[in-house]
Amino acid sequence: MGYPGGFTYVSGPVKYVLSTLSSTATVRARNPVTLSDDRTVIEAASDTSFIYGIAAHDAADSIVAGRILVEIPTPETV
């Protein structure tokens, strides 16, 4: 990971989307996530060409089982 401790929100508008996790996902908080072929959230890999957003919490700490909050930045987000 290029940024120690994951990505950090600084300022600007952002929205949160409650998204479905892939059944095998082990997403960590503040790491970039993408969508798998079945449109479920997985952690982005080094060969990922599209970032869906930033994980707001660990997959193990899901608010709703099998779901995760994803922070979606806007063009004005730093």
N, CA, C and O of each residue as an XYZ file, in Angstrom:
312
protein
N       0.849     -1.161      0.000
C       0.000      0.000      0.000
C       0.900      1.232      0.000
O       1.880      1.296      0.742
N       0.561      2.201     -0.832
C       1.392      3.375     -0.998
C       1.266      4.401      0.118
O       2.177      5.207      0.301
N       0.183      4.400      0.861
C      -0.036      5.408      1.905
C      -0.146      4.690      3.243
O      -1.074      3.905      3.436
N       0.779      4.937      4.181
C       0.744      4.219      5.464
C      -0.592      4.391      6.184
O      -1.071      5.513      6.350
N      -1.181      3.298      6.605
C      -2.441      3.347      7.344
C      -3.657      3.509      6.463
O      -4.757      3.697      6.982
N      -3.505      3.443      5.134
C      -4.647      3.566      4.237
C      -4.907      5.005      3.845
O      -4.176      5.914      4.241
N      -5.953      5.203      3.065
C      -6.329      6.536      2.610
C      -7.080      7.263      3.712
O      -7.811      6.644      4.485
N      -6.903      8.558      3.785
C      -7.522      9.361      4.823
C      -8.312     10.501      4.179
O      -7.802     11.204      3.307
N      -9.550     10.675      4.614
C     -10.392     11.763      4.157
C      -9.859     13.073      4.728
O      -9.550     13.139      5.918
N      -9.744     14.117      3.907
C      -9.227     15.403      4.365
C     -10.337     16.441      4.382
O     -10.667     16.976      5.441
N     -10.914     16.733      3.226
C     -11.988     17.717      3.169
C     -12.775     17.579      1.879
O     -12.351     16.895      0.948
N     -13.931     18.238      1.835
C     -14.773     18.238      0.648
C     -15.945     17.293      0.782
O     -16.010     16.510      1.730
N     -16.877     17.360     -0.162
C     -18.059     16.511     -0.097
C     -17.715     15.043     -0.363
O     -16.848     14.722     -1.175
N     -18.402     14.194      0.327
C     -18.234     12.754      0.165
C     -19.565     12.098      0.497
O     -20.334     12.630      1.298
N     -19.843     10.958     -0.104
C     -21.062     10.241      0.251
C     -20.696      8.821      0.660
O     -19.650      8.301      0.271
N     -21.561      8.206      1.440
C     -21.355      6.837      1.878
C     -22.445      5.962      1.291
O     -23.622      6.320      1.321
N     -22.051      4.808      0.754
C     -22.988      3.880      0.153
C     -22.861      2.547      0.885
O     -21.760      2.015      1.022
N     -23.995      2.004      1.358
C     -24.002      0.680      1.981
C     -23.998     -0.341      0.857
O     -24.986     -0.472      0.135
N     -22.899     -1.065      0.702
C     -22.698     -1.955     -0.437
C     -22.559     -3.399      0.021
O     -22.150     -3.666      1.151
N     -22.896     -4.315     -0.852
C     -22.807     -5.744     -0.563
C     -21.378     -6.238     -0.739
O     -20.736     -5.961     -1.752
N     -20.887     -6.971      0.253
C     -19.549     -7.555      0.195
C     -19.565     -8.863     -0.581
O     -20.552     -9.598     -0.562
N     -18.477     -9.142     -1.255
C     -18.299    -10.458     -1.843
C     -18.213    -11.466     -0.700
O     -17.718    -11.138      0.378
N     -18.683    -12.666     -0.924
C     -18.692    -13.670      0.151
C     -17.299    -14.023      0.641
O     -17.156    -14.540      1.749
N     -16.274    -13.762     -0.149
C     -14.895    -14.081      0.245
C     -14.094    -12.838      0.626
O     -12.887    -12.935      0.848
N     -14.734    -11.681      0.707
C     -14.020    -10.427      0.942
C     -13.471    -10.322      2.360
O     -14.143    -10.680      3.327
N     -12.256     -9.832      2.468
C     -11.626     -9.532      3.752
C     -11.128     -8.097      3.704
O      -9.952     -7.828      3.948
N     -12.026     -7.188      3.389
C     -11.700     -5.776      3.189
C     -11.269     -5.132      4.497
O     -11.869     -5.369      5.546
N     -10.222     -4.315      4.426
C      -9.722     -3.577      5.584
C     -10.143     -2.113      5.477
O     -10.274     -1.580      4.375
N     -10.351     -1.473      6.613
C     -10.745     -0.070      6.657
C      -9.718      0.815      5.948
O      -8.514      0.571      6.027
N     -10.212      1.848      5.253
C      -9.410      2.867      4.588
C      -8.610      2.357      3.402
O      -7.700      3.045      2.937
N      -8.924      1.175      2.902
C      -8.269      0.671      1.704
C      -9.199      0.846      0.508
O     -10.419      0.791      0.668
N      -8.648      1.055     -0.686
C      -9.496      1.189     -1.867
C     -10.203     -0.124     -2.185
O      -9.644     -1.208     -2.018
N     -11.441     -0.001     -2.644
C     -12.224     -1.180     -3.022
C     -12.736     -1.003     -4.443
O     -12.820      0.113     -4.956
N     -13.069     -2.105     -5.055
C     -13.616     -2.119     -6.403
C     -14.782     -3.085     -6.428
O     -15.111     -3.697     -5.412
N     -15.409     -3.225     -7.590
C     -16.536     -4.139     -7.730
C     -16.105     -5.369     -8.506
O     -15.399     -5.265     -9.509
N     -16.533     -6.539     -8.038
C     -16.240     -7.782     -8.752
C     -17.230     -7.931     -9.914
O     -18.091     -7.075    -10.115
N     -17.103     -8.999    -10.658
C     -17.977     -9.233    -11.814
C     -19.451     -9.286    -11.433
O     -20.309     -8.909    -12.231
N     -19.755     -9.748    -10.226
C     -21.160     -9.824     -9.797
C     -21.608     -8.579     -9.033
O     -22.639     -8.591     -8.362
N     -20.807     -7.482     -9.145
C     -21.123     -6.167     -8.565
C     -21.097     -6.151     -7.045
O     -21.780     -5.334     -6.426
N     -20.322     -7.037     -6.434
C     -20.103     -6.999     -4.992
C     -18.733     -6.392     -4.723
O     -17.865     -6.391     -5.596
N     -18.543     -5.875     -3.513
C     -17.316     -5.164     -3.161
C     -16.195     -6.133     -2.800
O     -16.387     -7.079     -2.036
N     -15.008     -5.866     -3.376
C     -13.787     -6.591     -3.035
C     -12.678     -5.557     -2.888
O     -12.780     -4.445     -3.404
N     -11.619     -5.935     -2.178
C     -10.483     -5.031     -2.020
C      -9.759     -4.905     -3.356
O      -9.576     -5.893     -4.068
N      -9.349     -3.688     -3.689
C      -8.639     -3.450     -4.946
C      -7.260     -4.101     -4.899
O      -6.619     -4.154     -3.850
N      -6.821     -4.591     -6.045
C      -5.501     -5.210     -6.171
C      -4.603     -4.289     -7.002
O      -5.055     -3.264     -7.512
N      -3.343     -4.660     -7.129
C      -2.396     -3.808     -7.855
C      -2.749     -3.678     -9.337
O      -2.339     -2.713     -9.983
N      -3.505     -4.636     -9.885
C      -3.868     -4.565    -11.304
C      -5.288     -4.027    -11.532
O      -5.821     -4.132    -12.636
N      -5.895     -3.453    -10.495
C      -7.249     -2.915    -10.597
C      -7.241     -1.654    -11.454
O      -6.404     -0.770    -11.272
N      -8.193     -1.583    -12.396
C      -8.255     -0.410    -13.273
C      -9.374      0.553    -12.885
O      -9.477      1.633    -13.466
N     -10.217      0.185    -11.912
C     -11.336      1.025    -11.494
C     -11.484      0.950     -9.980
O     -11.603     -0.141     -9.422
N     -11.476      2.099     -9.314
C     -11.677      2.150     -7.864
C     -13.101      2.619     -7.614
O     -13.498      3.689     -8.074
N     -13.866      1.823     -6.888
C     -15.246      2.160     -6.552
C     -15.296      3.184     -5.422
O     -16.126      4.093     -5.443
N     -14.415      3.040     -4.438
C     -14.382      3.950     -3.303
C     -13.392      3.467     -2.259
O     -12.512      2.656     -2.548
N     -13.547      3.978     -1.032
C     -12.657      3.637      0.079
C     -13.502      2.971      1.170
O     -14.554      3.486      1.546
N     -13.037      1.830      1.671
C     -13.762      1.119      2.732
C     -13.797      1.976      3.998
O     -12.761      2.467      4.445
N     -14.982      2.154      4.571
C     -15.127      2.978      5.771
C     -14.805      2.196      7.046
O     -14.546      2.800      8.087
N     -14.817      0.872      6.978
C     -14.515      0.041      8.144
C     -14.097     -1.344      7.672
O     -14.252     -1.670      6.496
N     -13.566     -2.162      8.580
C     -13.180     -3.535      8.248
C     -14.416     -4.363      7.931
O     -15.487     -4.126      8.491
N     -14.273     -5.327      7.041
C     -15.387     -6.220      6.705
C     -15.886     -6.957      7.940
O     -17.080     -7.227      8.068
N     -14.972     -7.281      8.847
C     -15.350     -7.999     10.076
C     -16.208     -7.150     10.999
O     -16.896     -7.688     11.867
N     -16.182     -5.833     10.829
C     -16.954     -4.917     11.674
C     -18.203     -4.404     10.968
O     -18.648     -3.287     11.230
N     -18.767     -5.204     10.083
C     -19.928     -4.780      9.304
C     -21.081     -4.367     10.195
O     -21.388     -5.030     11.185
N     -21.716     -3.261      9.833
C     -22.910     -2.792     10.540
C     -24.053     -3.769     10.300
O     -24.787     -4.128     11.220
N     -24.189     -4.189      9.061
C     -25.178     -5.188      8.651
C     -24.387     -6.345      8.057
O     -23.504     -6.114      7.231
N     -24.671     -7.569      8.447
C     -23.918     -8.729      7.967
C     -23.876     -8.755      6.437
O     -24.905     -8.639      5.772
N     -22.671     -8.908      5.898
C     -22.496     -8.993      4.461
C     -22.524     -7.662      3.732
O     -22.539     -7.635      2.502
N     -22.532     -6.551      4.471
C     -22.575     -5.218      3.858
C     -21.449     -4.356      4.444
O     -20.982     -4.607      5.554
N     -21.029     -3.363      3.706
C     -19.961     -2.466      4.148
C     -20.261     -1.046      3.673
O     -20.802     -0.846      2.585
N     -19.908     -0.074      4.493
C     -20.013      1.321      4.075
C     -18.797      1.656      3.222
O     -17.655      1.412      3.613
N     -19.065      2.217      2.053
C     -17.985      2.621      1.149
C     -18.061      4.134      0.972
O     -19.109      4.679      0.627
N     -16.943      4.797      1.212
C     -16.840      6.244      1.032
C     -16.586      6.517     -0.441
O     -15.603      6.049     -1.015
N     -17.490      7.285     -1.045
C     -17.366      7.618     -2.461
C     -16.950      9.084     -2.578
O     -17.760      9.970     -2.304
N     -15.710      9.360     -2.977
C     -15.271     10.746     -3.106
C     -15.903     11.403     -4.340
O     -16.313     10.723     -5.280
N     -15.972     12.715     -4.315
C     -16.443     13.488     -5.452
C     -15.246     14.228     -6.046
O     -14.164     14.187     -5.459
N     -15.394     14.892     -7.171
C     -14.268     15.641     -7.733
C     -13.716     16.722     -6.797
O     -12.571     17.147     -6.953
N     -14.517     17.167     -5.831
C     -14.070     18.206     -4.902
C     -13.445     17.645     -3.617
O     -13.003     18.415     -2.764
N     -13.403     16.326     -3.471
C     -12.864     15.697     -2.269
C     -11.344     15.637     -2.341
O     -10.769     15.297     -3.374
N     -10.701     15.976     -1.218
C      -9.238     15.894     -1.121
C      -8.905     14.652     -0.312
O      -7.731     14.358     -0.088
